[in-house]
Each structure stands twice: as structure tokens, then as C-alpha cells.
Amino acid sequence: MTDLEGFRRETRDWLEKNCPPEMRRPMLVESDTFWGGRNATFQSDAQRVWFERMRDKKWIVPHWPAEYGGGGLDPARAKVVREEMAAIGARPPLRSFGIMMLGPALLKFGTEEQKREHLQKICAGEIRWCQGYSEPNSGSDLASLQTRADLDGDHYVINGQKIWTSYANKADWIFCLTRTDFSAKKHEGITFLLFDMTTPGVSTKPILLISGSSPFCETFFDNVRVPKKNVLGTVNKGWDVAKYVLQFERDSISGIGDRGSKRAMSEIALNSVGADDKGQLADPQLRSQLASFEVDEVAFQFASERASDQVKTGQAHPAFSSAMKYYGSELNKRRLELFMSMGGSDALEWESERSKHGQTARTWLRTKANSIEGGTSEVMLGIVAKRILNLPGA
């Protein structure tokens, strides 16, 4: 315990000295997030400094093994780093699907060559990844996917289409589910492939959402040649890898349930709605809704911390990420509904400077996808019922 307390003091001192003040403010717009990649640009010098200092400290991914670019910290010390960053409101220095989803799968299923090739580049923010899962006719029923990979000598030739591929138009590489055996049962005959988005035959087309902006794309593959060595895991057993990745994807999506702000929602509401003669929020119905929400928000924060600890120590139930994904996405939808209620008609503004170009309204509309992406809320509840509560099927 003494050693851990000493590490906490050292961590706190280092962060205080090295995290620029600008990087301790809430992230409000897309450019506040640094994604890395071959064509990455920094929003500000402070963003660059913060990323480079954390990269050099090996704390971009503090719990990954040091030989693959991580910090090599044990779960307790990695947790200290997270806690001390949260204490000063430090932004993540790098956001990456490579960290959130692909990296854990590489550590579990990858060959030594694949780990050496990809993990250090992920930690250094050199390569930006996207996820090739959903297809136009294979969403919740993902295992029905039809994008095919046919073996031709030392390469697979890929043909097909993916949809809702987040940031595909900005990504450098993709981790992609393909069908390699059309005679097998649909959960079999799937192979997990990694390949460069600049490979001839890969093209993308952005998808516009009702919010007015979107990270989503359609992604097309036309005779794309991928080396056999880029198979992650076993040929025709890619569904095992895919399910493992989904645990981490759902865990990362659940994070939207945490605002990361020290200000309570009720405090924010007072500024918008005003107080009555007792100093309470003037709208009693909204006051009741906020009280209920804040209890659930605190419960989610504790549940999230517990889930994170269990994942780091290998004690997590494989299906618990589905429970957290459901909880977090539904909580975020409720949060934005409350923000819209607080703002009244002003919250409906769409393009004015006063509303920051409709930030609240656009974010509210965007939350509608939270309960769909990464697995619908209905599917998540089904998984919880079957695999955690052991309820009988219909």
C-alpha cells in the first residue's frame, strides 16, 4: 500500500507538471479529440504537447505490456493513472479504435509478428483504425454477413460492402469480418482480417445523419488483395475474435454514460430554468426527473469503475459489457432529453452562434443512435437475460 501511495503521489506530481491547462477542460467539439493516424493534425500546440508527453511516458495505454509500447503497469497502478487524470479533468491524449477494440484482440489472438507490427504503432498514434463489421443486410444479425474473402495463392481477395463504418474515410487500416466458407453455419466460416485502407479496391462514401454531421461511412471492397498473414486468429473462426472485440466496443460505448463533468445536472439546470423562492429549481417536474437521473448517473459511475477493474484483472463476466452498453447508452439519451427540457425553445436553435451552431439539438439527435450502434438495446437486454440472469428462452 505504501508503494502504491508513493506511485500515486509521483503520478499526481507528473500530471500537474505535464498536463497543459487547456487539456483539463471538457471536450465540446470533434476537434477536441485527437485520433492520431498518418494524416493527423493537432487542434492546438497544447494538444500536441499533451499527446507527446503521454506517449513518451508510455501512458497512452499504461496497462499494455512494455514490449508492445504500453506502460507495463499492473492493474492497480494503471487505475491510479486513470483516477489522477480524472481528478484534474485531463482529456485522453489519444482516442483510438486500435486501443479500445483491436488492441485487446491482438494481445489475445495475434501472432508475435502481428503484435510487433501493430501494437507499438497504436500506442504511438501512428495508425488510425476503423471497424468493418455491419453490412446493409447484416446489422443485429451480424453473423449473416456476406462480404467474401476468397483465397488466391498467398492472398485473400475481398469483395463486398460494409456500412456504418465510423471514420472509414479518415482511417489508415481496417479490421474486417469476411466470409471464407459459404457452406458452413453462419457463425462459422467467418475470418477476421486486417488490411490497409489504401489497398487498391477500397473506397468509402460518407453517410449524413439527421444531426447534420456524421462519422459514418459506407465502405466498398472490389477485388481487394490482402496477404494471408493478415488473418487475426484462425481461418473460419473469426467469430471468436469478433465476439471478443465486441466486449471492448460495448464497454467503450458505455462510456458515453459518464459526462466526466464535476457539475451536477441540477446545478446546470438552475442557470437555465431559475430557482423558486426556496432556492429550488423552479420547475418541480424537471426537479424530480433530475433527481432520479443523478442517482442513476452516480450508480453508473460506480458500476463502470467496478467493471473496468474486473476487466483489467480478468474477472469480468464476458456478457457484462452488454449490460454496461445498455445502461450507458440509455443514460446518455436521458441526459440529452433533460438538456433539451432545460433549454426550452432555445434548445431547438440549429445554426446560431448563441447555441454554438445547435450543439445541444444536434447532440440530442445523435444520441438516438446510441441504442443502436454496437448492438441494439433490445439485443443487449437479450444477452443479459440469457447469459447473466440465465433466464429461459422464448
VEXLUM-627471 format. One record per residue (C-alpha): x, y, z; residue in one letter; residue number from 1. Coordinates in pm, whole numbers, plus 50000, padded with zeros to 5 digits. Last residue first. Layout:
// residues N
<tivo <X; Y; Z>; a; NUM> ...
// end
This chain:
// residues 394
<tivo <46110; 48201; 47447>; a; 394> <tivo <46443; 48138; 47615>; g; 393> <tivo <46483; 48058; 47984>; p; 392> <tivo <46654; 48316; 48208>; l; 391> <tivo <47018; 48259; 48294>; n; 390> <tivo <47045; 48608; 48454>; l; 389> <tivo <47390; 48675; 48308>; i; 388> <tivo <47393; 48487; 47975>; r; 387> <tivo <47029; 48474; 47868>; k; 386> <tivo <46872; 48784; 48022>; a; 385> <tivo <47184; 48997; 47977>; v; 384> <tivo <47217; 48889; 47615>; i; 383> <tivo <46851; 48964; 47546>; g; 382> <tivo <46882; 49304; 47710>; l; 381> <tivo <47179; 49383; 47484>; m; 380> <tivo <46982; 49273; 47177>; v; 379> <tivo <46695; 49507; 47268>; e; 378> <tivo <46940; 49792; 47338>; s; 377> <tivo <47077; 49747; 46988>; t; 376> <tivo <47431; 49623; 46931>; g; 375> <tivo <47744; 49834; 46885>; g; 374> <tivo <47535; 50113; 46742>; e; 373> <tivo <47158; 50101; 46802>; i; 372> <tivo <47093; 50247; 47149>; s; 371> <tivo <47350; 50522; 47092>; n; 370> <tivo <47195; 50609; 46754>; a; 369> <tivo <46927; 50826; 46914>; k; 368> <tivo <47209; 51011; 47089>; t; 367> <tivo <47286; 51194; 46764>; r; 366> <tivo <46955; 51381; 46776>; l; 365> <tivo <47034; 51515; 47122>; w; 364> <tivo <47386; 51608; 47009>; t; 363> <tivo <47242; 51810; 46720>; r; 362> <tivo <46992; 51984; 46947>; a; 361> <tivo <47252; 52068; 47210>; t; 360> <tivo <47519; 52189; 46967>; q; 359> <tivo <47283; 52395; 46754>; g; 358> <tivo <47553; 52605; 46592>; h; 357> <tivo <47711; 52703; 46923>; k; 356> <tivo <47362; 52793; 47051>; s; 355> <tivo <47445; 53165; 47069>; r; 354> <tivo <47632; 53146; 46740>; e; 353> <tivo <47310; 53042; 46569>; s; 352> <tivo <47268; 52737; 46346>; e; 351> <tivo <47011; 52498; 46493>; w; 350> <tivo <46819; 52657; 46777>; e; 349> <tivo <46590; 52397; 46932>; l; 348> <tivo <46748; 52437; 47276>; a; 347> <tivo <46618; 52796; 47287>; d; 346> <tivo <46262; 52658; 47281>; s; 345> <tivo <46312; 52507; 47625>; g; 344> <tivo <46675; 52480; 47731>; g; 343> <tivo <46619; 52271; 48041>; m; 342> <tivo <46394; 52027; 47857>; s; 341> <tivo <46654; 51982; 47581>; m; 340> <tivo <46922; 51920; 47842>; f; 339> <tivo <46690; 51667; 48006>; l; 338> <tivo <46642; 51479; 47679>; e; 337> <tivo <47019; 51494; 47640>; l; 336> <tivo <47071; 51316; 47970>; r; 335> <tivo <46801; 51057; 47902>; r; 334> <tivo <46976; 50955; 47579>; k; 333> <tivo <47306; 50935; 47767>; n; 332> <tivo <47153; 50707; 48028>; l; 331> <tivo <47015; 50477; 47757>; e; 330> <tivo <47362; 50447; 47602>; s; 329> <tivo <47537; 50390; 47934>; g; 328> <tivo <47297; 50130; 48076>; y; 327> <tivo <47272; 49927; 47754>; y; 326> <tivo <47650; 49931; 47699>; k; 325> <tivo <47706; 49845; 48063>; m; 324> <tivo <47476; 49542; 48045>; a; 323> <tivo <47637; 49431; 47720>; s; 322> <tivo <47985; 49473; 47873>; s; 321> <tivo <47870; 49230; 48140>; f; 320> <tivo <47850; 48948; 47886>; a; 319> <tivo <48205; 48816; 47921>; p; 318> <tivo <48180; 48828; 48304>; h; 317> <tivo <48480; 49028; 48423>; a; 316> <tivo <48750; 48868; 48641>; q; 315> <tivo <49049; 48915; 48410>; g; 314> <tivo <49215; 49170; 48640>; t; 313> <tivo <49188; 49463; 48397>; k; 312> <tivo <48832; 49366; 48302>; v; 311> <tivo <48726; 49344; 48666>; q; 310> <tivo <48866; 49687; 48746>; d; 309> <tivo <48688; 49839; 48447>; s; 308> <tivo <48359; 49680; 48551>; a; 307> <tivo <48391; 49818; 48903>; r; 306> <tivo <48465; 50167; 48773>; e; 305> <tivo <48170; 50149; 48536>; s; 304> <tivo <47936; 50029; 48810>; a; 303> <tivo <48043; 50318; 49032>; f; 302> <tivo <47989; 50571; 48755>; q; 301> <tivo <47657; 50411; 48661>; f; 300> <tivo <47527; 50438; 49016>; a; 299> <tivo <47624; 50807; 49019>; v; 298> <tivo <47431; 50866; 48695>; e; 297> <tivo <47132; 50668; 48820>; d; 296> <tivo <47104; 50887; 49129>; v; 295> <tivo <47152; 51196; 48912>; e; 294> <tivo <46872; 51087; 48680>; f; 293> <tivo <46616; 51043; 48957>; s; 292> <tivo <46696; 51383; 49100>; a; 291> <tivo <46686; 51538; 48753>; l; 290> <tivo <46342; 51397; 48678>; q; 289> <tivo <46206; 51526; 49009>; s; 288> <tivo <46345; 51875; 48950>; r; 287> <tivo <46205; 51872; 48595>; l; 286> <tivo <45861; 51808; 48739>; q; 285> <tivo <45908; 52073; 49008>; p; 284> <tivo <46013; 52350; 48760>; d; 283> <tivo <46155; 52637; 48965>; a; 282> <tivo <46467; 52451; 49074>; l; 281> <tivo <46497; 52510; 49447>; q; 280> <tivo <46611; 52830; 49616>; g; 279> <tivo <46305; 52841; 49837>; k; 278> <tivo <46158; 53139; 49647>; d; 277> <tivo <46184; 52941; 49322>; d; 276> <tivo <46502; 52896; 49121>; a; 275> <tivo <46596; 52953; 48755>; g; 274> <tivo <46538; 52744; 48444>; v; 273> <tivo <46869; 52778; 48259>; s; 272> <tivo <47126; 52852; 48530>; n; 271> <tivo <46939; 52630; 48775>; l; 270> <tivo <46953; 52345; 48520>; a; 269> <tivo <47334; 52338; 48524>; i; 268> <tivo <47328; 52296; 48902>; e; 267> <tivo <47069; 52020; 48871>; s; 266> <tivo <47291; 51840; 48618>; m; 265> <tivo <47570; 51826; 48875>; a; 264> <tivo <47896; 51999; 48784>; r; 263> <tivo <48213; 51784; 48811>; k; 262> <tivo <48188; 51684; 48446>; s; 261> <tivo <48305; 51348; 48306>; g; 260> <tivo <47965; 51302; 48147>; r; 259> <tivo <47968; 50926; 48207>; d; 258> <tivo <47702; 50740; 48008>; g; 257> <tivo <47907; 50789; 47694>; i; 256> <tivo <48147; 50537; 47847>; g; 255> <tivo <47903; 50257; 47760>; s; 254> <tivo <48030; 50288; 47403>; i; 253> <tivo <48380; 50186; 47521>; s; 252> <tivo <48248; 49880; 47706>; d; 251> <tivo <48040; 49786; 47406>; r; 250> <tivo <48345; 49800; 47182>; e; 249> <tivo <48550; 49605; 47436>; f; 248> <tivo <48305; 49316; 47455>; q; 247> <tivo <48252; 49341; 47078>; l; 246> <tivo <48622; 49270; 47020>; v; 245> <tivo <48588; 48934; 47196>; y; 244> <tivo <48281; 48848; 46992>; k; 243> <tivo <48466; 48929; 46668>; a; 242> <tivo <48767; 48718; 46765>; v; 241> <tivo <48551; 48412; 46824>; d; 240> <tivo <48354; 48491; 46506>; w; 239> <tivo <48682; 48479; 46316>; g; 238> <tivo <48697; 48101; 46338>; k; 237> <tivo <48695; 48035; 45961>; n; 236> <tivo <49072; 48097; 45944>; v; 235> <tivo <49218; 48115; 46294>; t; 234> <tivo <49316; 48427; 46489>; g; 233> <tivo <49388; 48751; 46308>; l; 232> <tivo <49438; 48685; 45937>; v; 231> <tivo <49691; 48934; 45799>; n; 230> <tivo <49945; 48660; 45716>; k; 229> <tivo <49719; 48556; 45429>; k; 228> <tivo <49807; 48881; 45247>; p; 227> <tivo <49511; 49101; 45143>; v; 226> <tivo <49405; 49165; 44783>; r; 225> <tivo <49097; 49387; 44741>; v; 224> <tivo <48888; 49267; 44445>; n; 223> <tivo <48635; 49549; 44490>; d; 222> <tivo <48571; 49631; 44855>; f; 221> <tivo <48327; 49909; 44946>; f; 220> <tivo <48287; 50107; 45269>; t; 219> <tivo <47976; 50308; 45353>; e; 218> <tivo <48062; 50575; 45603>; c; 217> <tivo <47973; 50704; 45948>; f; 216> <tivo <48141; 50988; 46140>; p; 215> <tivo <47832; 51205; 46090>; s; 214> <tivo <47713; 51561; 46063>; s; 213> <tivo <47379; 51734; 46026>; g; 212> <tivo <47211; 51572; 46325>; s; 211> <tivo <46980; 51381; 46088>; i; 210> <tivo <47285; 51184; 45970>; l; 209> <tivo <47493; 51210; 45652>; l; 208> <tivo <47670; 50893; 45537>; i; 207> <tivo <48024; 50931; 45399>; p; 206> <tivo <48135; 50717; 45100>; k; 205> <tivo <48441; 50492; 45113>; t; 204> <tivo <48662; 50303; 44868>; s; 203> <tivo <48894; 50002; 44886>; v; 202> <tivo <48989; 49841; 44552>; g; 201> <tivo <49361; 49913; 44565>; p; 200> <tivo <49495; 49893; 44924>; t; 199> <tivo <49497; 50243; 45077>; t; 198> <tivo <49273; 50123; 45361>; m; 197> <tivo <49548; 49889; 45480>; d; 196> <tivo <49441; 49546; 45596>; f; 195> <tivo <49349; 49329; 45893>; l; 194> <tivo <49129; 49021; 45852>; l; 193> <tivo <48892; 48826; 46080>; f; 192> <tivo <48756; 48513; 45910>; t; 191> <tivo <48399; 48383; 45915>; i; 190> <tivo <48319; 48023; 45810>; g; 189> <tivo <48132; 47961; 46132>; e; 188> <tivo <47856; 48173; 46285>; h; 187> <tivo <47661; 48129; 45959>; k; 186> <tivo <47688; 47751; 45951>; k; 185> <tivo <47945; 47646; 45692>; a; 184> <tivo <47897; 47615; 45314>; s; 183> <tivo <47984; 47979; 45245>; f; 182> <tivo <48336; 47942; 45387>; d; 181> <tivo <48563; 48250; 45384>; t; 180> <tivo <48313; 48511; 45496>; r; 179> <tivo <48473; 48839; 45597>; t; 178> <tivo <48491; 49044; 45917>; l; 177> <tivo <48722; 49344; 45895>; c; 176> <tivo <48985; 49521; 46100>; f; 175> <tivo <49061; 49835; 45897>; i; 174> <tivo <49377; 50040; 45843>; w; 173> <tivo <49461; 50408; 45776>; d; 172> <tivo <49129; 50562; 45884>; a; 171> <tivo <48993; 50901; 45778>; k; 170> <tivo <48723; 50797; 45528>; n; 169> <tivo <48645; 50494; 45745>; a; 168> <tivo <48564; 50731; 46031>; y; 167> <tivo <48292; 50500; 46169>; s; 166> <tivo <48199; 50220; 45929>; t; 165> <tivo <47820; 50243; 45945>; w; 164> <tivo <47811; 50012; 45642>; i; 163> <tivo <48031; 49739; 45498>; k; 162> <tivo <48034; 49617; 45138>; q; 161> <tivo <48157; 49320; 44938>; g; 160> <tivo <48458; 49169; 44765>; n; 159> <tivo <48784; 49056; 44922>; i; 158> <tivo <49058; 48858; 44750>; v; 157> <tivo <49265; 48669; 45008>; y; 156> <tivo <49635; 48641; 44935>; h; 155> <tivo <49916; 48387; 44935>; d; 154> <tivo <49768; 48186; 44649>; g; 153> <tivo <49415; 48311; 44582>; d; 152> <tivo <49188; 48252; 44881>; l; 151> <tivo <48844; 48406; 44850>; d; 150> <tivo <48730; 48664; 45106>; a; 149> <tivo <48357; 48739; 45094>; r; 148> <tivo <48144; 49017; 45235>; t; 147> <tivo <47819; 48829; 45304>; q; 146> <tivo <47744; 48888; 45673>; l; 145> <tivo <47475; 48667; 45833>; s; 144> <tivo <47679; 48660; 46156>; a; 143> <tivo <47591; 49028; 46213>; l; 142> <tivo <47225; 48961; 46281>; d; 141> <tivo <47195; 49293; 46464>; s; 140> <tivo <47324; 49455; 46147>; g; 139> <tivo <47363; 49227; 45847>; s; 138> <tivo <47162; 49335; 45543>; n; 137> <tivo <47343; 49665; 45469>; p; 136> <tivo <47661; 49532; 45634>; e; 135> <tivo <47794; 49577; 45988>; s; 134> <tivo <48151; 49474; 46085>; y; 133> <tivo <48441; 49663; 45927>; g; 132> <tivo <48594; 49859; 46216>; q; 131> <tivo <48826; 50155; 46166>; c; 130> <tivo <49189; 50205; 46264>; w; 129> <tivo <49421; 50506; 46284>; r; 128> <tivo <49793; 50433; 46263>; i; 127> <tivo <50078; 50637; 46412>; e; 126> <tivo <49919; 50713; 46748>; g; 125> <tivo <50229; 50590; 46932>; a; 124> <tivo <50034; 50327; 47123>; c; 123> <tivo <49871; 50204; 46802>; i; 122> <tivo <50208; 50193; 46623>; k; 121> <tivo <50351; 49989; 46911>; q; 120> <tivo <50063; 49743; 46884>; l; 119> <tivo <50070; 49685; 46508>; h; 118> <tivo <50384; 49517; 46374>; e; 117> <tivo <50515; 49366; 46695>; r; 116> <tivo <50176; 49219; 46785>; k; 115> <tivo <50129; 49086; 46432>; q; 114> <tivo <50473; 48919; 46432>; e; 113> <tivo <50408; 48764; 46774>; e; 112> <tivo <50088; 48619; 46636>; t; 111> <tivo <49765; 48782; 46745>; g; 110> <tivo <49476; 48621; 46933>; f; 109> <tivo <49485; 48762; 47287>; k; 108> <tivo <49711; 49069; 47257>; l; 107> <tivo <49577; 49142; 46909>; l; 106> <tivo <49220; 49119; 47040>; a; 105> <tivo <49299; 49363; 47323>; p; 104> <tivo <49449; 49606; 47070>; g; 103> <tivo <49159; 49593; 46822>; l; 102> <tivo <48887; 49740; 47041>; m; 101> <tivo <48957; 50047; 47254>; m; 100> <tivo <49325; 50097; 47175>; i; 99> <tivo <49309; 50045; 46799>; g; 98> <tivo <48971; 50215; 46796>; f; 97> <tivo <49171; 50517; 46909>; s; 96> <tivo <49133; 50828; 47119>; r; 95> <tivo <49461; 50989; 47217>; l; 94> <tivo <49568; 51227; 47496>; p; 93> <tivo <49251; 51145; 47695>; p; 92> <tivo <49147; 51478; 47848>; r; 91> <tivo <49265; 51567; 48197>; a; 90> <tivo <48990; 51670; 48439>; g; 89> <tivo <49236; 51712; 48727>; i; 88> <tivo <49093; 51425; 48933>; a; 87> <tivo <49015; 51225; 48620>; a; 86> <tivo <49384; 51208; 48530>; m; 85> <tivo <49458; 51103; 48888>; e; 84> <tivo <49200; 50827; 48873>; e; 83> <tivo <49313; 50691; 48537>; r; 82> <tivo <49680; 50687; 48645>; v; 81> <tivo <49586; 50520; 48975>; v; 80> <tivo <49392; 50254; 48783>; k; 79> <tivo <49701; 50174; 48580>; a; 78> <tivo <49888; 50138; 48909>; r; 77> <tivo <49639; 49886; 49047>; a; 76> <tivo <49610; 49692; 48718>; p; 75> <tivo <49989; 49644; 48685>; d; 74> <tivo <50177; 49893; 48472>; l; 73> <tivo <50370; 49788; 48160>; g; 72> <tivo <50339; 50137; 48013>; g; 71> <tivo <50247; 50020; 47666>; g; 70> <tivo <50459; 50010; 47352>; g; 69> <tivo <50447; 49638; 47276>; y; 68> <tivo <50744; 49536; 47493>; e; 67> <tivo <50600; 49749; 47776>; a; 66> <tivo <50294; 49529; 47807>; p; 65> <tivo <49963; 49720; 47796>; w; 64> <tivo <49835; 49873; 48122>; h; 63> <tivo <49951; 50232; 48063>; p; 62> <tivo <49795; 50271; 47718>; v; 61> <tivo <49881; 50630; 47626>; i; 60> <tivo <50092; 50618; 47942>; w; 59> <tivo <50423; 50529; 47778>; k; 58> <tivo <50582; 50846; 47926>; k; 57> <tivo <50690; 50940; 47573>; d; 56> <tivo <50333; 50900; 47451>; r; 55> <tivo <50197; 51096; 47747>; m; 54> <tivo <50436; 51383; 47677>; r; 53> <tivo <50368; 51373; 47304>; e; 52> <tivo <49990; 51377; 47346>; f; 51> <tivo <49993; 51664; 47595>; w; 50> <tivo <50234; 51869; 47384>; v; 49> <tivo <50028; 51820; 47067>; r; 48> <tivo <49700; 51917; 47235>; q; 47> <tivo <49866; 52222; 47389>; a; 46> <tivo <50001; 52325; 47049>; d; 45> <tivo <49647; 52331; 46919>; s; 44> <tivo <49397; 52137; 46709>; q; 43> <tivo <49663; 51885; 46614>; f; 42> <tivo <49670; 51721; 46273>; t; 41> <tivo <49671; 51352; 46192>; a; 40> <tivo <49731; 51233; 45836>; n; 39> <tivo <49914; 50911; 45919>; r; 38> <tivo <49700; 50843; 46223>; g; 37> <tivo <49623; 51007; 46557>; g; 36> <tivo <49268; 51043; 46689>; w; 35> <tivo <49295; 51366; 46889>; f; 34> <tivo <48959; 51474; 47030>; t; 33> <tivo <48891; 51845; 47080>; d; 32> <tivo <48835; 51862; 46703>; s; 31> <tivo <48502; 51682; 46749>; e; 30> <tivo <48358; 51955; 46969>; v; 29> <tivo <48297; 52003; 47341>; l; 28> <tivo <48581; 51826; 47521>; m; 27> <tivo <48577; 51933; 47885>; p; 26> <tivo <48874; 52142; 48001>; r; 25> <tivo <49193; 52000; 48151>; r; 24> <tivo <49384; 51994; 47822>; m; 23> <tivo <49393; 52375; 47806>; e; 22> <tivo <49572; 52378; 48144>; p; 21> <tivo <49862; 52177; 47993>; p; 20> <tivo <49920; 51833; 48151>; c; 19> <tivo <50292; 51797; 48230>; n; 18> <tivo <50358; 51948; 48571>; k; 17> <tivo <50032; 51851; 48738>; e; 16> <tivo <50041; 51513; 48567>; l; 15> <tivo <50389; 51440; 48699>; w; 14> <tivo <50303; 51548; 49054>; d; 13> <tivo <49985; 51337; 49061>; r; 12> <tivo <50169; 51036; 48923>; t; 11> <tivo <50451; 51068; 49177>; e; 10> <tivo <50198; 51100; 49460>; r; 9> <tivo <50003; 50799; 49333>; r; 8> <tivo <50321; 50594; 49297>; f; 7> <tivo <50406; 50671; 49660>; g; 6> <tivo <50057; 50562; 49766>; e; 5> <tivo <50104; 50240; 49571>; l; 4> <tivo <50439; 50171; 49736>; d; 3> <tivo <50288; 50234; 50079>; t; 2> <tivo <50000; 50000; 50000>; m; 1> 
// end
